[in-house]
Amino acid sequence: MIDYKPFWETLKRSGETTYTLVTRHRISSATIDKLRKNKPVNTTTLDGLCGILGCTLGDIVRYVPDEREPE
């Protein structure tokens, strides 16, 4: 599963807020909602967030293995 917990930690350290992402950087509120709910976000959006926050992809997203047993 893709998890955006690192994004929230990076955002907090950056001095930006969800408000500034929406108003100053034109990130849609729908994208912020997707990040909150760990829904899919396209790579163009991830690239833009890395640029805004001055970070790497690993500072925004992480992979968490599914806890279900392999078939």
mmCIF file as Biopython writes it, N, C-alpha, C and O atoms, coordinates in Angstrom:
data_model
#
loop_
_atom_site.group_PDB
_atom_site.id
_atom_site.type_symbol
_atom_site.label_atom_id
_atom_site.label_alt_id
_atom_site.label_comp_id
_atom_site.label_asym_id
_atom_site.label_entity_id
_atom_site.label_seq_id
_atom_site.pdbx_PDB_ins_code
_atom_site.Cartn_x
_atom_site.Cartn_y
_atom_site.Cartn_z
_atom_site.occupancy
_atom_site.B_iso_or_equiv
_atom_site.auth_seq_id
_atom_site.auth_asym_id
_atom_site.pdbx_PDB_model_num
ATOM 1   N N  . MET A ? 1  ? 0.836  -1.166  0.000   1.0 0.0 1  A 1 
ATOM 2   C CA . MET A ? 1  ? 0.000  0.000   0.000   1.0 0.0 1  A 1 
ATOM 3   C C  . MET A ? 1  ? 0.894  1.247   0.000   1.0 0.0 1  A 1 
ATOM 4   O O  . MET A ? 1  ? 1.930  1.281   0.665   1.0 0.0 1  A 1 
ATOM 5   N N  . ILE A ? 2  ? 0.489  2.235   -0.733  1.0 0.0 2  A 1 
ATOM 6   C CA . ILE A ? 2  ? 1.172  3.517   -0.741  1.0 0.0 2  A 1 
ATOM 7   C C  . ILE A ? 2  ? 0.626  4.350   0.410   1.0 0.0 2  A 1 
ATOM 8   O O  . ILE A ? 2  ? -0.587 4.460   0.591   1.0 0.0 2  A 1 
ATOM 9   N N  . ASP A ? 3  ? 1.532  4.934   1.183   1.0 0.0 3  A 1 
ATOM 10  C CA . ASP A ? 3  ? 1.159  5.703   2.366   1.0 0.0 3  A 1 
ATOM 11  C C  . ASP A ? 3  ? 1.804  7.086   2.284   1.0 0.0 3  A 1 
ATOM 12  O O  . ASP A ? 3  ? 2.989  7.205   1.969   1.0 0.0 3  A 1 
ATOM 13  N N  . TYR A ? 4  ? 1.035  8.115   2.564   1.0 0.0 4  A 1 
ATOM 14  C CA . TYR A ? 4  ? 1.523  9.487   2.474   1.0 0.0 4  A 1 
ATOM 15  C C  . TYR A ? 4  ? 1.862  10.091  3.839   1.0 0.0 4  A 1 
ATOM 16  O O  . TYR A ? 4  ? 1.951  11.313  3.961   1.0 0.0 4  A 1 
ATOM 17  N N  . LYS A ? 5  ? 2.051  9.266   4.855   1.0 0.0 5  A 1 
ATOM 18  C CA . LYS A ? 5  ? 2.426  9.789   6.168   1.0 0.0 5  A 1 
ATOM 19  C C  . LYS A ? 5  ? 3.688  10.661  6.095   1.0 0.0 5  A 1 
ATOM 20  O O  . LYS A ? 5  ? 3.735  11.707  6.742   1.0 0.0 5  A 1 
ATOM 21  N N  . PRO A ? 6  ? 4.707  10.263  5.328   1.0 0.0 6  A 1 
ATOM 22  C CA . PRO A ? 6  ? 5.898  11.129  5.246   1.0 0.0 6  A 1 
ATOM 23  C C  . PRO A ? 6  ? 5.581  12.528  4.707   1.0 0.0 6  A 1 
ATOM 24  O O  . PRO A ? 6  ? 6.236  13.498  5.089   1.0 0.0 6  A 1 
ATOM 25  N N  . PHE A ? 7  ? 4.586  12.638  3.826   1.0 0.0 7  A 1 
ATOM 26  C CA . PHE A ? 7  ? 4.205  13.943  3.293   1.0 0.0 7  A 1 
ATOM 27  C C  . PHE A ? 7  ? 3.796  14.887  4.412   1.0 0.0 7  A 1 
ATOM 28  O O  . PHE A ? 7  ? 4.229  16.039  4.446   1.0 0.0 7  A 1 
ATOM 29  N N  . TRP A ? 8  ? 2.966  14.403  5.325   1.0 0.0 8  A 1 
ATOM 30  C CA . TRP A ? 8  ? 2.449  15.248  6.404   1.0 0.0 8  A 1 
ATOM 31  C C  . TRP A ? 8  ? 3.571  15.687  7.337   1.0 0.0 8  A 1 
ATOM 32  O O  . TRP A ? 8  ? 3.566  16.814  7.832   1.0 0.0 8  A 1 
ATOM 33  N N  . GLU A ? 9  ? 4.529  14.801  7.576   1.0 0.0 9  A 1 
ATOM 34  C CA . GLU A ? 9  ? 5.677  15.159  8.410   1.0 0.0 9  A 1 
ATOM 35  C C  . GLU A ? 9  ? 6.563  16.183  7.695   1.0 0.0 9  A 1 
ATOM 36  O O  . GLU A ? 9  ? 7.043  17.132  8.315   1.0 0.0 9  A 1 
ATOM 37  N N  . THR A ? 10 ? 6.778  15.990  6.403   1.0 0.0 10 A 1 
ATOM 38  C CA . THR A ? 10 ? 7.577  16.921  5.610   1.0 0.0 10 A 1 
ATOM 39  C C  . THR A ? 10 ? 6.886  18.270  5.504   1.0 0.0 10 A 1 
ATOM 40  O O  . THR A ? 10 ? 7.534  19.311  5.611   1.0 0.0 10 A 1 
ATOM 41  N N  . LEU A ? 11 ? 5.589  18.261  5.297   1.0 0.0 11 A 1 
ATOM 42  C CA . LEU A ? 11 ? 4.825  19.497  5.216   1.0 0.0 11 A 1 
ATOM 43  C C  . LEU A ? 11 ? 4.960  20.297  6.506   1.0 0.0 11 A 1 
ATOM 44  O O  . LEU A ? 11 ? 5.158  21.512  6.472   1.0 0.0 11 A 1 
ATOM 45  N N  . LYS A ? 12 ? 4.853  19.626  7.624   1.0 0.0 12 A 1 
ATOM 46  C CA . LYS A ? 12 ? 4.956  20.287  8.929   1.0 0.0 12 A 1 
ATOM 47  C C  . LYS A ? 12 ? 6.324  20.961  9.094   1.0 0.0 12 A 1 
ATOM 48  O O  . LYS A ? 12 ? 6.409  22.091  9.574   1.0 0.0 12 A 1 
ATOM 49  N N  . ARG A ? 13 ? 7.383  20.266  8.696   1.0 0.0 13 A 1 
ATOM 50  C CA . ARG A ? 13 ? 8.740  20.813  8.817   1.0 0.0 13 A 1 
ATOM 51  C C  . ARG A ? 13 ? 9.007  21.948  7.836   1.0 0.0 13 A 1 
ATOM 52  O O  . ARG A ? 13 ? 9.865  22.793  8.086   1.0 0.0 13 A 1 
ATOM 53  N N  . SER A ? 14 ? 8.283  21.974  6.729   1.0 0.0 14 A 1 
ATOM 54  C CA . SER A ? 14 ? 8.567  22.925  5.651   1.0 0.0 14 A 1 
ATOM 55  C C  . SER A ? 14 ? 8.118  24.353  5.933   1.0 0.0 14 A 1 
ATOM 56  O O  . SER A ? 14 ? 8.639  25.297  5.339   1.0 0.0 14 A 1 
ATOM 57  N N  . GLY A ? 15 ? 7.169  24.513  6.823   1.0 0.0 15 A 1 
ATOM 58  C CA . GLY A ? 15 ? 6.606  25.841  7.040   1.0 0.0 15 A 1 
ATOM 59  C C  . GLY A ? 15 ? 5.418  26.138  6.128   1.0 0.0 15 A 1 
ATOM 60  O O  . GLY A ? 15 ? 4.743  27.153  6.297   1.0 0.0 15 A 1 
ATOM 61  N N  . GLU A ? 16 ? 5.166  25.262  5.169   1.0 0.0 16 A 1 
ATOM 62  C CA . GLU A ? 16 ? 3.978  25.374  4.320   1.0 0.0 16 A 1 
ATOM 63  C C  . GLU A ? 16 ? 2.798  24.753  5.065   1.0 0.0 16 A 1 
ATOM 64  O O  . GLU A ? 16 ? 2.981  24.027  6.043   1.0 0.0 16 A 1 
ATOM 65  N N  . THR A ? 17 ? 1.599  25.043  4.596   1.0 0.0 17 A 1 
ATOM 66  C CA . THR A ? 17 ? 0.381  24.440  5.148   1.0 0.0 17 A 1 
ATOM 67  C C  . THR A ? 17 ? -0.474 23.965  3.979   1.0 0.0 17 A 1 
ATOM 68  O O  . THR A ? 17 ? -0.183 24.272  2.823   1.0 0.0 17 A 1 
ATOM 69  N N  . THR A ? 18 ? -1.515 23.225  4.282   1.0 0.0 18 A 1 
ATOM 70  C CA . THR A ? 18 ? -2.417 22.837  3.198   1.0 0.0 18 A 1 
ATOM 71  C C  . THR A ? 18 ? -3.039 24.083  2.578   1.0 0.0 18 A 1 
ATOM 72  O O  . THR A ? 18 ? -3.313 24.111  1.379   1.0 0.0 18 A 1 
ATOM 73  N N  . TYR A ? 19 ? -3.260 25.105  3.384   1.0 0.0 19 A 1 
ATOM 74  C CA . TYR A ? 19 ? -3.817 26.355  2.861   1.0 0.0 19 A 1 
ATOM 75  C C  . TYR A ? 19 ? -2.876 26.997  1.843   1.0 0.0 19 A 1 
ATOM 76  O O  . TYR A ? 19 ? -3.320 27.427  0.778   1.0 0.0 19 A 1 
ATOM 77  N N  . THR A ? 20 ? -1.588 27.066  2.156   1.0 0.0 20 A 1 
ATOM 78  C CA . THR A ? 20 ? -0.652 27.682  1.202   1.0 0.0 20 A 1 
ATOM 79  C C  . THR A ? 20 ? -0.462 26.807  -0.031  1.0 0.0 20 A 1 
ATOM 80  O O  . THR A ? 20 ? -0.239 27.317  -1.128  1.0 0.0 20 A 1 
ATOM 81  N N  . LEU A ? 21 ? -0.547 25.498  0.145   1.0 0.0 21 A 1 
ATOM 82  C CA . LEU A ? 21 ? -0.447 24.620  -1.030  1.0 0.0 21 A 1 
ATOM 83  C C  . LEU A ? 21 ? -1.591 24.910  -1.995  1.0 0.0 21 A 1 
ATOM 84  O O  . LEU A ? 21 ? -1.389 24.954  -3.209  1.0 0.0 21 A 1 
ATOM 85  N N  . VAL A ? 22 ? -2.788 25.106  -1.458  1.0 0.0 22 A 1 
ATOM 86  C CA . VAL A ? 22 ? -3.961 25.360  -2.296  1.0 0.0 22 A 1 
ATOM 87  C C  . VAL A ? 22 ? -3.928 26.775  -2.876  1.0 0.0 22 A 1 
ATOM 88  O O  . VAL A ? 22 ? -4.133 26.956  -4.076  1.0 0.0 22 A 1 
ATOM 89  N N  . THR A ? 23 ? -3.674 27.769  -2.038  1.0 0.0 23 A 1 
ATOM 90  C CA . THR A ? 23 ? -3.798 29.163  -2.490  1.0 0.0 23 A 1 
ATOM 91  C C  . THR A ? 23 ? -2.569 29.684  -3.225  1.0 0.0 23 A 1 
ATOM 92  O O  . THR A ? 23 ? -2.701 30.355  -4.248  1.0 0.0 23 A 1 
ATOM 93  N N  . ARG A ? 24 ? -1.392 29.388  -2.727  1.0 0.0 24 A 1 
ATOM 94  C CA . ARG A ? 24 ? -0.170 29.925  -3.329  1.0 0.0 24 A 1 
ATOM 95  C C  . ARG A ? 24 ? 0.379  29.028  -4.440  1.0 0.0 24 A 1 
ATOM 96  O O  . ARG A ? 24 ? 0.859  29.521  -5.461  1.0 0.0 24 A 1 
ATOM 97  N N  . HIS A ? 25 ? 0.305  27.722  -4.239  1.0 0.0 25 A 1 
ATOM 98  C CA . HIS A ? 25 ? 0.932  26.786  -5.172  1.0 0.0 25 A 1 
ATOM 99  C C  . HIS A ? 25 ? -0.058 26.084  -6.092  1.0 0.0 25 A 1 
ATOM 100 O O  . HIS A ? 25 ? 0.336  25.284  -6.941  1.0 0.0 25 A 1 
ATOM 101 N N  . ARG A ? 26 ? -1.334 26.380  -5.926  1.0 0.0 26 A 1 
ATOM 102 C CA . ARG A ? 26 ? -2.386 25.855  -6.806  1.0 0.0 26 A 1 
ATOM 103 C C  . ARG A ? 26 ? -2.502 24.329  -6.802  1.0 0.0 26 A 1 
ATOM 104 O O  . ARG A ? 26 ? -2.813 23.724  -7.828  1.0 0.0 26 A 1 
ATOM 105 N N  . ILE A ? 27 ? -2.253 23.715  -5.653  1.0 0.0 27 A 1 
ATOM 106 C CA . ILE A ? 27 ? -2.531 22.289  -5.486  1.0 0.0 27 A 1 
ATOM 107 C C  . ILE A ? 27 ? -4.026 22.205  -5.148  1.0 0.0 27 A 1 
ATOM 108 O O  . ILE A ? 27 ? -4.497 22.913  -4.258  1.0 0.0 27 A 1 
ATOM 109 N N  . SER A ? 28 ? -4.755 21.365  -5.835  1.0 0.0 28 A 1 
ATOM 110 C CA . SER A ? 28 ? -6.199 21.335  -5.620  1.0 0.0 28 A 1 
ATOM 111 C C  . SER A ? 28 ? -6.551 20.750  -4.255  1.0 0.0 28 A 1 
ATOM 112 O O  . SER A ? 28 ? -5.816 19.929  -3.707  1.0 0.0 28 A 1 
ATOM 113 N N  . SER A ? 29 ? -7.671 21.183  -3.725  1.0 0.0 29 A 1 
ATOM 114 C CA . SER A ? 29 ? -8.142 20.638  -2.445  1.0 0.0 29 A 1 
ATOM 115 C C  . SER A ? 29 ? -8.485 19.157  -2.603  1.0 0.0 29 A 1 
ATOM 116 O O  . SER A ? 29 ? -8.410 18.396  -1.638  1.0 0.0 29 A 1 
ATOM 117 N N  . ALA A ? 30 ? -8.860 18.748  -3.809  1.0 0.0 30 A 1 
ATOM 118 C CA . ALA A ? 30 ? -9.131 17.324  -4.068  1.0 0.0 30 A 1 
ATOM 119 C C  . ALA A ? 30 ? -7.849 16.504  -3.921  1.0 0.0 30 A 1 
ATOM 120 O O  . ALA A ? 30 ? -7.889 15.378  -3.425  1.0 0.0 30 A 1 
ATOM 121 N N  . THR A ? 31 ? -6.716 17.057  -4.347  1.0 0.0 31 A 1 
ATOM 122 C CA . THR A ? 31 ? -5.434 16.365  -4.199  1.0 0.0 31 A 1 
ATOM 123 C C  . THR A ? 31 ? -5.071 16.252  -2.724  1.0 0.0 31 A 1 
ATOM 124 O O  . THR A ? 31 ? -4.607 15.201  -2.281  1.0 0.0 31 A 1 
ATOM 125 N N  . ILE A ? 32 ? -5.273 17.306  -1.967  1.0 0.0 32 A 1 
ATOM 126 C CA . ILE A ? 32 ? -5.003 17.267  -0.528  1.0 0.0 32 A 1 
ATOM 127 C C  . ILE A ? 32 ? -5.861 16.179  0.123   1.0 0.0 32 A 1 
ATOM 128 O O  . ILE A ? 32 ? -5.388 15.442  0.988   1.0 0.0 32 A 1 
ATOM 129 N N  . ASP A ? 33 ? -7.110 16.087  -0.294  1.0 0.0 33 A 1 
ATOM 130 C CA . ASP A ? 33 ? -8.009 15.057  0.231   1.0 0.0 33 A 1 
ATOM 131 C C  . ASP A ? 33 ? -7.502 13.659  -0.119  1.0 0.0 33 A 1 
ATOM 132 O O  . ASP A ? 33 ? -7.557 12.756  0.717   1.0 0.0 33 A 1 
ATOM 133 N N  . LYS A ? 34 ? -7.009 13.470  -1.345  1.0 0.0 34 A 1 
ATOM 134 C CA . LYS A ? 34 ? -6.450 12.173  -1.740  1.0 0.0 34 A 1 
ATOM 135 C C  . LYS A ? 34 ? -5.254 11.810  -0.867  1.0 0.0 34 A 1 
ATOM 136 O O  . LYS A ? 34 ? -5.108 10.657  -0.460  1.0 0.0 34 A 1 
ATOM 137 N N  . LEU A ? 35 ? -4.403 12.785  -0.579  1.0 0.0 35 A 1 
ATOM 138 C CA . LEU A ? 35 ? -3.244 12.530  0.275   1.0 0.0 35 A 1 
ATOM 139 C C  . LEU A ? 35 ? -3.689 12.141  1.683   1.0 0.0 35 A 1 
ATOM 140 O O  . LEU A ? 35 ? -3.100 11.252  2.298   1.0 0.0 35 A 1 
ATOM 141 N N  . ARG A ? 36 ? -4.716 12.797  2.187   1.0 0.0 36 A 1 
ATOM 142 C CA . ARG A ? 36 ? -5.233 12.474  3.526   1.0 0.0 36 A 1 
ATOM 143 C C  . ARG A ? 36 ? -5.758 11.039  3.586   1.0 0.0 36 A 1 
ATOM 144 O O  . ARG A ? 36 ? -5.615 10.357  4.601   1.0 0.0 36 A 1 
ATOM 145 N N  . LYS A ? 37 ? -6.363 10.593  2.490   1.0 0.0 37 A 1 
ATOM 146 C CA . LYS A ? 37 ? -7.015 9.275   2.466   1.0 0.0 37 A 1 
ATOM 147 C C  . LYS A ? 37 ? -6.163 8.189   1.826   1.0 0.0 37 A 1 
ATOM 148 O O  . LYS A ? 37 ? -6.651 7.085   1.583   1.0 0.0 37 A 1 
ATOM 149 N N  . ASN A ? 38 ? -4.876 8.491   1.543   1.0 0.0 38 A 1 
ATOM 150 C CA . ASN A ? 38 ? -3.971 7.535   0.909   1.0 0.0 38 A 1 
ATOM 151 C C  . ASN A ? 38 ? -4.519 7.001   -0.408  1.0 0.0 38 A 1 
ATOM 152 O O  . ASN A ? 38 ? -4.370 5.820   -0.721  1.0 0.0 38 A 1 
ATOM 153 N N  . LYS A ? 39 ? -5.145 7.871   -1.167  1.0 0.0 39 A 1 
ATOM 154 C CA . LYS A ? 39 ? -5.665 7.521   -2.487  1.0 0.0 39 A 1 
ATOM 155 C C  . LYS A ? 39 ? -4.573 7.787   -3.538  1.0 0.0 39 A 1 
ATOM 156 O O  . LYS A ? 39 ? -3.629 8.528   -3.262  1.0 0.0 39 A 1 
ATOM 157 N N  . PRO A ? 40 ? -4.686 7.200   -4.724  1.0 0.0 40 A 1 
ATOM 158 C CA . PRO A ? 40 ? -3.667 7.398   -5.752  1.0 0.0 40 A 1 
ATOM 159 C C  . PRO A ? 40 ? -3.539 8.869   -6.184  1.0 0.0 40 A 1 
ATOM 160 O O  . PRO A ? 40 ? -4.530 9.580   -6.351  1.0 0.0 40 A 1 
ATOM 161 N N  . VAL A ? 41 ? -2.289 9.289   -6.355  1.0 0.0 41 A 1 
ATOM 162 C CA . VAL A ? 41 ? -1.950 10.629  -6.834  1.0 0.0 41 A 1 
ATOM 163 C C  . VAL A ? 41 ? -0.972 10.432  -7.991  1.0 0.0 41 A 1 
ATOM 164 O O  . VAL A ? 41 ? -0.097 9.569   -7.916  1.0 0.0 41 A 1 
ATOM 165 N N  . ASN A ? 42 ? -1.108 11.221  -9.059  1.0 0.0 42 A 1 
ATOM 166 C CA . ASN A ? 42 ? -0.237 10.993  -10.218 1.0 0.0 42 A 1 
ATOM 167 C C  . ASN A ? 42 ? 1.182  11.502  -9.976  1.0 0.0 42 A 1 
ATOM 168 O O  . ASN A ? 42 ? 1.420  12.310  -9.078  1.0 0.0 42 A 1 
ATOM 169 N N  . THR A ? 43 ? 2.100  11.027  -10.773 1.0 0.0 43 A 1 
ATOM 170 C CA . THR A ? 43 ? 3.513  11.359  -10.579 1.0 0.0 43 A 1 
ATOM 171 C C  . THR A ? 43 ? 3.812  12.827  -10.865 1.0 0.0 43 A 1 
ATOM 172 O O  . THR A ? 43 ? 4.761  13.374  -10.303 1.0 0.0 43 A 1 
ATOM 173 N N  . THR A ? 44 ? 3.038  13.471  -11.711 1.0 0.0 44 A 1 
ATOM 174 C CA . THR A ? 44 ? 3.220  14.905  -11.950 1.0 0.0 44 A 1 
ATOM 175 C C  . THR A ? 44 ? 2.945  15.682  -10.672 1.0 0.0 44 A 1 
ATOM 176 O O  . THR A ? 44 ? 3.662  16.630  -10.353 1.0 0.0 44 A 1 
ATOM 177 N N  . THR A ? 45 ? 1.922  15.291  -9.948  1.0 0.0 45 A 1 
ATOM 178 C CA . THR A ? 45 ? 1.602  15.932  -8.675  1.0 0.0 45 A 1 
ATOM 179 C C  . THR A ? 45 ? 2.711  15.696  -7.663  1.0 0.0 45 A 1 
ATOM 180 O O  . THR A ? 45 ? 3.116  16.624  -6.961  1.0 0.0 45 A 1 
ATOM 181 N N  . LEU A ? 46 ? 3.209  14.463  -7.578  1.0 0.0 46 A 1 
ATOM 182 C CA . LEU A ? 46 ? 4.292  14.155  -6.654  1.0 0.0 46 A 1 
ATOM 183 C C  . LEU A ? 46 ? 5.544  14.965  -6.997  1.0 0.0 46 A 1 
ATOM 184 O O  . LEU A ? 46 ? 6.234  15.459  -6.105  1.0 0.0 46 A 1 
ATOM 185 N N  . ASP A ? 47 ? 5.830  15.096  -8.284  1.0 0.0 47 A 1 
ATOM 186 C CA . ASP A ? 47 ? 6.964  15.901  -8.729  1.0 0.0 47 A 1 
ATOM 187 C C  . ASP A ? 47 ? 6.795  17.358  -8.286  1.0 0.0 47 A 1 
ATOM 188 O O  . ASP A ? 47 ? 7.740  17.975  -7.793  1.0 0.0 47 A 1 
ATOM 189 N N  . GLY A ? 48 ? 5.610  17.893  -8.460  1.0 0.0 48 A 1 
ATOM 190 C CA . GLY A ? 48 ? 5.334  19.267  -8.050  1.0 0.0 48 A 1 
ATOM 191 C C  . GLY A ? 48 ? 5.483  19.457  -6.552  1.0 0.0 48 A 1 
ATOM 192 O O  . GLY A ? 48 ? 6.039  20.462  -6.107  1.0 0.0 48 A 1 
ATOM 193 N N  . LEU A ? 49 ? 4.996  18.508  -5.774  1.0 0.0 49 A 1 
ATOM 194 C CA . LEU A ? 49 ? 5.127  18.603  -4.317  1.0 0.0 49 A 1 
ATOM 195 C C  . LEU A ? 49 ? 6.589  18.553  -3.884  1.0 0.0 49 A 1 
ATOM 196 O O  . LEU A ? 49 ? 6.996  19.276  -2.974  1.0 0.0 49 A 1 
ATOM 197 N N  . CYS A ? 50 ? 7.379  17.698  -4.539  1.0 0.0 50 A 1 
ATOM 198 C CA . CYS A ? 50 ? 8.814  17.645  -4.232  1.0 0.0 50 A 1 
ATOM 199 C C  . CYS A ? 50 ? 9.466  18.998  -4.505  1.0 0.0 50 A 1 
ATOM 200 O O  . CYS A ? 50 ? 10.298 19.458  -3.723  1.0 0.0 50 A 1 
ATOM 201 N N  . GLY A ? 51 ? 9.091  19.628  -5.603  1.0 0.0 51 A 1 
ATOM 202 C CA . GLY A ? 51 ? 9.636  20.941  -5.935  1.0 0.0 51 A 1 
ATOM 203 C C  . GLY A ? 51 ? 9.225  22.006  -4.941  1.0 0.0 51 A 1 
ATOM 204 O O  . GLY A ? 51 ? 10.051 22.819  -4.525  1.0 0.0 51 A 1 
ATOM 205 N N  . ILE A ? 52 ? 7.975  22.012  -4.560  1.0 0.0 52 A 1 
ATOM 206 C CA . ILE A ? 52 ? 7.464  23.000  -3.603  1.0 0.0 52 A 1 
ATOM 207 C C  . ILE A ? 52 ? 8.125  22.838  -2.242  1.0 0.0 52 A 1 
ATOM 208 O O  . ILE A ? 52 ? 8.530  23.817  -1.615  1.0 0.0 52 A 1 
ATOM 209 N N  . LEU A ? 53 ? 8.228  21.593  -1.792  1.0 0.0 53 A 1 
ATOM 210 C CA . LEU A ? 53 ? 8.735  21.329  -0.449  1.0 0.0 53 A 1 
ATOM 211 C C  . LEU A ? 53 ? 10.252 21.154  -0.406  1.0 0.0 53 A 1 
ATOM 212 O O  . LEU A ? 53 ? 10.834 21.051  0.674   1.0 0.0 53 A 1 
ATOM 213 N N  . GLY A ? 54 ? 10.896 21.121  -1.580  1.0 0.0 54 A 1 
ATOM 214 C CA . GLY A ? 54 ? 12.348 20.953  -1.634  1.0 0.0 54 A 1 
ATOM 215 C C  . GLY A ? 54 ? 12.794 19.638  -1.026  1.0 0.0 54 A 1 
ATOM 216 O O  . GLY A ? 54 ? 13.698 19.601  -0.191  1.0 0.0 54 A 1 
ATOM 217 N N  . CYS A ? 55 ? 12.152 18.559  -1.451  1.0 0.0 55 A 1 
ATOM 218 C CA . CYS A ? 55 ? 12.429 17.251  -0.860  1.0 0.0 55 A 1 
ATOM 219 C C  . CYS A ? 55 ? 12.488 16.183  -1.946  1.0 0.0 55 A 1 
ATOM 220 O O  . CYS A ? 55 ? 12.352 16.478  -3.133  1.0 0.0 55 A 1 
ATOM 221 N N  . THR A ? 56 ? 12.690 14.953  -1.526  1.0 0.0 56 A 1 
ATOM 222 C CA . THR A ? 56 ? 12.700 13.824  -2.449  1.0 0.0 56 A 1 
ATOM 223 C C  . THR A ? 56 ? 11.374 13.059  -2.324  1.0 0.0 56 A 1 
ATOM 224 O O  . THR A ? 56 ? 10.584 13.303  -1.412  1.0 0.0 56 A 1 
ATOM 225 N N  . LEU A ? 57 ? 11.157 12.152  -3.237  1.0 0.0 57 A 1 
ATOM 226 C CA . LEU A ? 57 ? 9.928  11.358  -3.238  1.0 0.0 57 A 1 
ATOM 227 C C  . LEU A ? 57 ? 9.752  10.599  -1.925  1.0 0.0 57 A 1 
ATOM 228 O O  . LEU A ? 57 ? 8.635  10.466  -1.426  1.0 0.0 57 A 1 
ATOM 229 N N  . GLY A ? 58 ? 10.851 10.104  -1.371  1.0 0.0 58 A 1 
ATOM 230 C CA . GLY A ? 58 ? 10.792 9.372   -0.102  1.0 0.0 58 A 1 
ATOM 231 C C  . GLY A ? 58 ? 10.345 10.225  1.069   1.0 0.0 58 A 1 
ATOM 232 O O  . GLY A ? 58 ? 9.949  9.695   2.108   1.0 0.0 58 A 1 
ATOM 233 N N  . ASP A ? 59 ? 10.403 11.548  0.912   1.0 0.0 59 A 1 
ATOM 234 C CA . ASP A ? 59 ? 9.924  12.451  1.950   1.0 0.0 59 A 1 
ATOM 235 C C  . ASP A ? 59 ? 8.420  12.689  1.840   1.0 0.0 59 A 1 
ATOM 236 O O  . ASP A ? 59 ? 7.829  13.363  2.684   1.0 0.0 59 A 1 
ATOM 237 N N  . ILE A ? 60 ? 7.806  12.136  0.801   1.0 0.0 60 A 1 
ATOM 238 C CA . ILE A ? 60 ? 6.375  12.327  0.559   1.0 0.0 60 A 1 
ATOM 239 C C  . ILE A ? 60 ? 5.598  11.019  0.627   1.0 0.0 60 A 1 
ATOM 240 O O  . ILE A ? 60 ? 4.469  10.988  1.116   1.0 0.0 60 A 1 
ATOM 241 N N  . VAL A ? 61 ? 6.187  9.964   0.148   1.0 0.0 61 A 1 
ATOM 242 C CA . VAL A ? 61 ? 5.457  8.704   0.020   1.0 0.0 61 A 1 
ATOM 243 C C  . VAL A ? 61 ? 6.336  7.541   0.481   1.0 0.0 61 A 1 
ATOM 244 O O  . VAL A ? 61 ? 7.562  7.580   0.373   1.0 0.0 61 A 1 
ATOM 245 N N  . ARG A ? 62 ? 5.670  6.507   0.999   1.0 0.0 62 A 1 
ATOM 246 C CA . ARG A ? 62 ? 6.383  5.272   1.352   1.0 0.0 62 A 1 
ATOM 247 C C  . ARG A ? 62 ? 5.508  4.091   0.981   1.0 0.0 62 A 1 
ATOM 248 O O  . ARG A ? 62 ? 4.287  4.203   0.877   1.0 0.0 62 A 1 
ATOM 249 N N  . TYR A ? 63 ? 6.157  2.965   0.787   1.0 0.0 63 A 1 
ATOM 250 C CA . TYR A ? 63 ? 5.445  1.730   0.489   1.0 0.0 63 A 1 
ATOM 251 C C  . TYR A ? 63 ? 5.349  0.913   1.771   1.0 0.0 63 A 1 
ATOM 252 O O  . TYR A ? 63 ? 6.347  0.678   2.451   1.0 0.0 63 A 1 
ATOM 253 N N  . VAL A ? 64 ? 4.142  0.491   2.084   1.0 0.0 64 A 1 
ATOM 254 C CA . VAL A ? 64 ? 3.904  -0.363  3.244   1.0 0.0 64 A 1 
ATOM 255 C C  . VAL A ? 64 ? 3.329  -1.671  2.715   1.0 0.0 64 A 1 
ATOM 256 O O  . VAL A ? 64 ? 2.245  -1.672  2.133   1.0 0.0 64 A 1 
ATOM 257 N N  . PRO A ? 65 ? 4.039  -2.794  2.907   1.0 0.0 65 A 1 
ATOM 258 C CA . PRO A ? 65 ? 3.531  -4.072  2.405   1.0 0.0 65 A 1 
ATOM 259 C C  . PRO A ? 65 ? 2.156  -4.399  2.979   1.0 0.0 65 A 1 
ATOM 260 O O  . PRO A ? 65 ? 1.862  -4.112  4.139   1.0 0.0 65 A 1 
ATOM 261 N N  . ASP A ? 66 ? 1.334  -4.998  2.148   1.0 0.0 66 A 1 
ATOM 262 C CA . ASP A ? 66 ? -0.003 -5.433  2.558   1.0 0.0 66 A 1 
ATOM 263 C C  . ASP A ? 66 ? 0.154  -6.523  3.615   1.0 0.0 66 A 1 
ATOM 264 O O  . ASP A ? 66 ? 1.002  -7.404  3.476   1.0 0.0 66 A 1 
ATOM 265 N N  . GLU A ? 67 ? -0.644 -6.468  4.650   1.0 0.0 67 A 1 
ATOM 266 C CA . GLU A ? 67 ? -0.542 -7.442  5.741   1.0 0.0 67 A 1 
ATOM 267 C C  . GLU A ? 67 ? -1.172 -8.780  5.414   1.0 0.0 67 A 1 
ATOM 268 O O  . GLU A ? 67 ? -0.989 -9.746  6.154   1.0 0.0 67 A 1 
ATOM 269 N N  . ARG A ? 68 ? -1.911 -8.853  4.316   1.0 0.0 68 A 1 
ATOM 270 C CA . ARG A ? 68 ? -2.536 -10.128 3.934   1.0 0.0 68 A 1 
ATOM 271 C C  . ARG A ? 68 ? -1.467 -11.129 3.518   1.0 0.0 68 A 1 
ATOM 272 O O  . ARG A ? 68 ? -0.412 -10.766 2.998   1.0 0.0 68 A 1 
ATOM 273 N N  . GLU A ? 69 ? -1.765 -12.375 3.758   1.0 0.0 69 A 1 
ATOM 274 C CA . GLU A ? 69 ? -0.867 -13.444 3.340   1.0 0.0 69 A 1 
ATOM 275 C C  . GLU A ? 69 ? -0.816 -13.552 1.823   1.0 0.0 69 A 1 
ATOM 276 O O  . GLU A ? 69 ? -1.843 -13.394 1.162   1.0 0.0 69 A 1 
ATOM 277 N N  . PRO A ? 70 ? 0.371  -13.823 1.252   1.0 0.0 70 A 1 
ATOM 278 C CA . PRO A ? 70 ? 0.437  -14.038 -0.200  1.0 0.0 70 A 1 
ATOM 279 C C  . PRO A ? 70 ? -0.339 -15.283 -0.593  1.0 0.0 70 A 1 
ATOM 280 O O  . PRO A ? 70 ? -0.407 -16.255 0.159   1.0 0.0 70 A 1 
ATOM 281 N N  . GLU A ? 71 ? -0.921 -15.239 -1.777  1.0 0.0 71 A 1 
ATOM 282 C CA . GLU A ? 71 ? -1.733 -16.379 -2.229  1.0 0.0 71 A 1 
ATOM 283 C C  . GLU A ? 71 ? -0.869 -17.475 -2.779  1.0 0.0 71 A 1 
ATOM 284 O O  . GLU A ? 71 ? -1.382 -18.509 -3.206  1.0 0.0 71 A 1 
#
